[in-house]
């Protein structure tokens, strides 16, 4: 449970060391379970300045200027020339996206500067302060009191900087430069089918930690001995001899471990009477992981609610807790349930997940990037299984070492944040990537990296069907060697005549479970007509009837995630009066209205 400190005029609980000049880079590895730590929220109204030509960072020679917006400069004399003033600039909500908060920025891709202020007072010895961002899209530079705290690239995973030595007594200022321009070497790359929401899109907070703290921990059922829990912990420093205590009171578990020279420790724990997490009984246990203090220095105590389950692929079956399960799923984007904009709260997640449950879902594919931690935790509480995905989407720069490093870093952060969530059963490494030797090497390395980090879950990716002859489709993908679940996207009825569906034969020559990770077609809510008239609800309804009958014939079908839960914004969808910059393949409208195809899928799922 999160210990939230009230935002007072004095933030006395934070560690505030004397302010001094320090190096520009202060990024430290992502801290686990930030929601359980003592923190001060910096969410709220931030001033912002739109900087189309990035003059607040570069001079006319396109070199970084030492007198940019990050200085937050003020005129000292009447004749002083300073051509910006954050305090006179408008404000917008953080977390949030600029596209839906300022109509001038609806299509904007570029740089926007953000500024907030807060008060801090008396230093507390033996503590550090981390500045945590849940996500910023995409290229982010951060300054605290005019000194650079760090630089982060990547739009969907958390990061934090140690700003202890940048803070000062009294007034403090944080300034953030956010640039969401798309680039070929980025992950995702320049072209993708969702809205490129710019801004500080998730929570910002100051987090108090001791100098040596629990950086991360993992607790999961052993996949081979399901009456045994495997526990591992890593400190932020390589220090031996520190004691860490794991407690699960309901199971009467209390285990002590001592860190080795690298600051890590492991243990196995018997848990014979443990009740397993499942969609029908999403049982979680209160867990405490405590690092003891030494020589008068504070320790570190984290509480968590953790569920325990096993997931495996055996032949063409998926087994949850040793029992076959059919994944009744749907794809979701991280977009607010009513009217668009980046979703960023438990309330947003609850509404979207409730819509999925009303359709009969026990599973969601969170496409095409890591979603907010609130969404993962709310799905776990509600008993909904999750596929979590990396944004390797369409044509990535497969031969660029920096692009691979970015993808691997995002994968590492995705797993580090959510590895204790019982409902995540699949790490997905890509979506609809064109085949090549370079792509195979890139993705196989990612798959192996994911397995190394976490062997308690399954690996998959959304493949493309590349071998088709008349009414015979054969899945052929070299990545079948590296995934545990074979998944593919198909759009019979939308990009191919729906009347082909009854004649279609699917050949999947791999002894692995099969998930059809996308299928569907568009309809505008409230538009009615004949079943062969595109964009009508009747067209989409018939498409679903034909597709579901076709899918029933696929051998080894272990689940489906039709595209998509709700209509979502996309700059690729420009048809006036119909799309209006929305992808209309939702089973709900963007305002939560159920289309006729919703009821077709709901009925089919009742039989699964």
N, C-alpha and C positions, 0 to 999 in steps of 0.2 A: 504494500500500500504506500502510495507516494506521501512523503512528508513535505508538505508545501509550506514554506515560510511566508508569512504575510509580507506584502510589499510595503514596508514602512519607510519613513524618511531616513531611517538608519538601517542598513542591512548588517547588523552586528554579528550575525552568525557566520558570515563568510570570512575566509582567510584573506586578509589584506596586508600584504607585505609592503614595505616602503617602495614607493614608485621610483623607477630608475630606467635608464636607457638599456634596452636588451636587444638581442638579435631579432630579426623580423619573423622568423618561423618558429611557432610554438605548438604545432599540431602534435597531438599524442594519440595513440591508438584509441579507437572507439571504446567507451566505457559501457559495460553491460548493465542492463536493467536500470536505466537512468530514471525511470518513473518511481523507483523505490528510494532514491537518494534525496538528501536534504538539498533543497534548491530554491532559487528565486526566479520566478517567471519574468522574462522580458517581453512577453507578448503584449500586444496593445497597439496604440496608435503611434506609428513611426512617420517622421517627416520623410518626404522623398523628392528627388530631383531627377527628371528625365534628361539623359545625357546622350543625345543622338550621335554626336561625333567624338564622344569620350574625351572631351577637353578637360574634364575634371581629373583625368589620370595621365593623358599624354599631352606633350606640347606639339607645336606645329610640325616638328620633325618626326612625330610619332614615337617619341622616346618618353619614358615615364618622367613626369615632372615632380620635383620635390615640394611643390607648392599647390598640390591638388586639393580636391574637395575634402579628402580625408583629414586635412589640417583643421577643418571647421573654423577657418579664420574669421576674425571680426575686425572691422575698422578701428584703429586706435586713435586716428585723427580725422577731422572732417574731410581732409583732402585724400584720404586713403581710398584706393580703387580695389574693391573686391566684388566680383560679379556673380556672387551667389550668396544665399543666406538660408541655411536649413531651417532656422526658426521661423522664417516667413513662408516657407514652402508648405504645400498642402500635406495632409496626412492620409495614410491608409492603414488598414488592419494587418497586423502580423500575428499569426500566420495568415497568409492569403496570397492571391495572385493579382498582378496588376491589370490583367486583361479584363477582368469583370468588375474591378473597383474604380476604374477610370475609363470612360468610354473612348477617350482619345487613344488609349493604349490597347484597344481590343485586338488589333493585328500586330502590335509592336513586338519586334524582336531586336534587342540591343541592350544597352546599359541603362540601369536605373540605380541611383544611390539612395541608401536608406540611413536614417540616423535616429537613435534614441538616447535618452539620458536617464541616469539613475543615481541615487545617493548611496554612499557607503561610508562607514565610520571606523571605529576602533579596530585595529588589526588583532586577530587571534592567532597566536603562535601555533606552529605545528600543523597547519592545515594549508591546503592548496585550493585554488579556485579555477574551475574549468568553465569555459564559455562553450555551450553545447548548442548545435543546430540540428534539428531533426532532418531537414533537407533544405537546400537552396538550389534553384534551377537557373544557371547550370555552372558557370564559371564565377567563383565567389572569392573576393578579397576582403579581409576584415582588419579594421584598425580599432584599437582601444586607446583613447586619450592621445590620438595622433601617432601612435606607434603601431607598426604592422604586427598583427597577431598571427596571420597566416593566409594561405591561399589553398583553396580546395576546388577540384573539378569533379563533377558528377552530380546529377540532379535528384537522386532518389534514395540516398543512404545518409545516415547520420555522420557527423564529425564533430570534433571538439578541440579547442586550443587551451593550453595552460596559460592563463592570463594573470596569474598571481602577481607577477612583477610589473605588470602594466597598469594595475589598478591603483587608485590613490584615495586618500581620505576626502570625503565631501563629494563634489560633483564628478561624475564619470560619464564619458561619451563613447558609444559604440557606433561606428560608421561601417557600412557594408556596401561594396560595389558588386552588383549582380548583373551578369551578362548572359542572356539566354540565346544568343545567336547559335544557329546550327552549323556544325563543321563536319567535313568528311571524315576526319580522324576521330571523332567523338563516338561514344557509346551511350545512347543511340546515335546513328549517323544523321545525314542531312534530310533524309526522306523517311517519314513515318506517318501513320494514319491515326494520330490523335492530336489534341491541341497542345501547343508548346507553351504551357502556362509558365510565365516568368515570375520570379519573386522569391521571397523567403516564405516557402510554402508550408513549413511545419514549425513546431514549437522552437522557441529560443529560450534558454535559461542559463543562469549561473549555478554551478553545481559545486558544493563543498565536499572535498575529499581529504583524507590524511595524506602525508607524503608518500607512504606506501599503502596501496589500496588494492582491492579486488578488481582487477581489470576485466576478467570474464570467468565464467564457470559454466559447466555443463552437467546435467543430471538426467539420465535416461535409462530405460529398461535395456538390459542386455538382449540383443536380438537372438542369441543362441541359448541363453539361460534366463528365461523371462521371469524368474523369481528373484532376479538379482539386479540391483541398480548399479550403474557405473557412474562415478563422480570424478570430475576433474576440475581444477581451479588454477588460474594463472594470475599472479600479481603484476603490477605495473613495473616492478623492479626485479632484477635478478638478485634475489637475496635468499639465503638458506636459513633454515631453522625457525621460520615463522609458523605458528600454529593456526590452523583453520578448522573450525568446528561446523559440521553439517548436522542440522536437526530437522526431523520431520515428526513433530509431536504425535500426530494421529497414528503413525506407524511405530511409535516408540523407538525411533531411530535417533541415535546421537553418536556421531563418528568424528574422531579427531585425526587430522593428517598434518604432516610437517613438510614444509616446502624444501625442495632440493636447491642446489646452487643456482639453477636457472629460474627460480621463483615459481615453480609449478609443483603440484602434488596430485595424486590420484588415490582412489579407494574404491572398493566394491562393498556393497551393502546388501544383506538379505532382506527381502520384503515379501514374505510368503502370503500375507493376508491383504495384499494390495488390490484395490479395485481399479480396473483399467478404464482409461478415458475412451469414450466412443461417442458418436453422434447421438445415440439414445440416452447415454448416461455420461455426460461430460464432466466426470469427477476430477477435481483438482485438489492437491494437498498443499497446505501451508508449509513452506520450506524456509529455513533461515541458514544463511552462510555467513559465518562470522570470523573475521581475522582478529586475532588477539593483539592488544597493544603491548609495547615493550618500552622499558625505561621511561615510564611516565608519558609516553606518546600514545595518542588515541589509536584504536583499532578501526575496523570497518565492518559494519553489519548490514546485510541486505536481506530483505524478505521478498518472497516470490510465491505465486500460486502456480504449481506445476502439475500437469497431468502426465500419465504414463501409459504408453501403448506400444505395440509393435506393428510394423508394416512390412510386408514382403511381397515379392512377385514370385510365384511358383508356377512354372509353365505359363499358361495363359490366364491364370487367376491372380487377382489381387486379394491378399489376406490381411485383414485388420484384426489384430489380436488372435491370429490363427484361424479366423473365420472368413469365408468369401464375402466380398462386398462389391456392390455395383455403385459406381460413383455417379450419382444423379446431380449433374453440375450445371454451371453456367459461367461464362466469362464476364468479368467486371473491369471497368476502368475506375480510377480514383477521381471521380467527378461527383460533385454534389448532387443529391437526389432530385432537386427541384430547380432547374434553370441553368445548370452549368456552373463552372468554376471548380477549382481544385478542392476536393474533400479533405478536411483536416481535423476532424473531431470524432469522438466516440459516437455522438448523436448522428452524424452523417453516416458512419459505418453501420450503426444499428438499423437505420432506415433501409439502406441498400441490402443488407443481409436479411432483413425481415422480408423484403420483396422476394429474395431468392428462396427463403424457406416457404413462403406462401405458394411458390411454384412447385414445391416438393423437393427442393435441393438439399442434399447433405454435403455438398462439395462446391467450391468456387475456384475458378482459375483467375488469379489476380494478375491481369495482363496490363502492360507488357514490360513491367518494371516493378521493383519492390514497393509495395504500398505502405501506407502509414502504419506505425506500430499499433495505433489504436484499433485499426481494422483487423489486424491479426489477433489481438487479444480479445476483441469483441466476438469474432468468429469462434475462437476457442471456447469462450464462455457460453455461446449459443449452441455449441455442438456441431460446428460446420468445419469440414476438412478443407485444406487449402493447398493449392498449387501456387508456389511463389516463383517469379520469373525474373531473369536478367534481361536488360534491354538490348540484347544482340538481335537486332530487328532488320530483316531484309539484307541489304548489301553493306556489310561492315568492311573496313580496310583490313583484310585478313593478313596482309604481310607487314603491317606496320607494328613494330614492337611496342610503341607507346599505346596504340589502340588495344593490343592484348593486355598490357599492364593495367590499363584503365578497367577493362572488363574483369580481369582477375581481382582487382582491388574492390570493385563493386560487389562481386560474388562473395568475397571474403567478408565484407561488411554486412551483406544481407544475411549470411549464415551466422555471423557473430551476434547480431542483434536478436535473431529469432530462434536460435537453436534449442531453446528450452520450451518452445511452444508445441504442445502435443498435437495440435491439429494440422500442422504443416507436415505433409507426407511426401511431397514432390518438390525438389529443386529443379527448375527448368532453366536451361542454359541458352535458349535461342527460340526465335520464331521465324518460320518461312525463309530460311536462308538458302540461296542458290548454291548448287553443288559445285565443289572444286576441291582439288588436293589441298590448297591453302586453307580453305574453310574447314575441311576435315581435321587438319592439324590444329588449327586454332580452337575449335570446339572440343576436340578430344582432350586437349590439355586442360580446358575448363572442366570437363566432366571428371577427369582424374583428380583435379584440384579439389572439386567439391566432395568427392569420395574420401579424400585424405582428411578434409576438415570434418566431415560428418558421414559416417557409414551407417547411421540409423535410419536414413531416409532413402527414397528412390530418386533416381535421376531420369529426367525426360527432356524433351524439346518438341516443339511443334514443327513437324516435317512437312515437306511438299511431296505430293504424288507426282513422280516424273515419268513413269512409264504407263501410257494409256493407249489402248487400241480399241476403237469403237466403244463397246460396252464392257471392256475388261480393263480394270485399273490395278496396277501392281505397284506396291510400295517397295522402292529400292533406295536405300540410303546407307552409306558406309558407317554412319553414326550408330547403326543398330548394335554394333559391338560395344558401345560405351554407355548406352542407356539401359535402364531396367524396365521401362515402360515405353512401348512404341506408340507415338501419338502423331496424328497428322490432321491437316486442315483440308476441307473439301467444300465446294460450293455448287453442287448439283442443284439446278433450279434457279441459280442467280447468274453465274457465269457460264452455265450450260443448261440446256432445256430441262425443265422439271419433269417432262414426260420420259426422260432417259432413266430416271431413278428406278422404276420397276424392272428395267432390263439390266441394271448395272451389277457387275460381279467384281468383288474386291478380293485381291490376293495379297495377303500379308505373310511372307514366307519366314517369319521369325517366331520362335516359341516363347513369346512374351505377351503379357497383357496388352490390349489395344484400347487407347482412348481416342475418340474422334474429338480433337481439341477445338475445332471450329466447324460450324456449318450454319446456314441461315440465309436470310435475304431481307431486303428493306421494305418498310411500309410506313406511311405517314398516318399517325393515329387520327381516326375519324374520317379518313378517305375510303370510300366504299365503291365497289364495282364488281366486275366479273373476276373469276379466279385466274384468268389469263391476262389481266390488266395490271401492269407493273405499278408499284407503289401503293396499291390498295391493300387493306387488311385481309381481304379475301385471297389475294395473291400470296401473301406471306403465310396465311393459314394453310392453303393447299400445299405450298412448298414444304411446310413442316410435316404435314401428313405423309407426303410422298417420301421425304427423307427418313422419317422415323421407321417407316415400313422397310426401307432399304437397309437401314442400320441394323435392324433386327436380324438380318441375314449374315452379318459379319461374324466370322468365327473368332472367339476370344475377346469379344467386345466387353470391356470392363468398366466403361464409363463414357460419358459425353459431356462436353461443355459448349453448348451452342453459342453462337455469336449474335447477340450480346444481351446482357441484362436490361440495359436502358439505352436510349438514344444518347449519343455523346457528341461533343463538338469536334469537328475535323475540318481543317482548311482545304482538304482535298474534295470536299463534298459541296459543290457550288450550285446545284440546280435550283434556280429561283422557284419559290412557291412550294417546293417539295423538301429539298434538303436544307437549304438556307444555312450552310456550314454545319450541318449535323449529319453524322452517320446514322441512318434511320433503321438499322438492323435490330434495334432494341425490341425486346418483348414487352417492355414498358416504354412509354414516351418519356421524354426528358422531364416531364412533370409527374411521372408516376402513374399514368393511365395505362391500364392493361389492354393490349391489343388482342385480337382474336386468336393469334397463334399461341399466346400465353396458355390458353385453356387446352389446346392440343397437347402441348408439352406437359402440362400439369397432369393430364389424364394418362399419358404414356408413362410418366414417372410413378404413378400410383401402381402400375403393374410391375415395377422394377424394385 
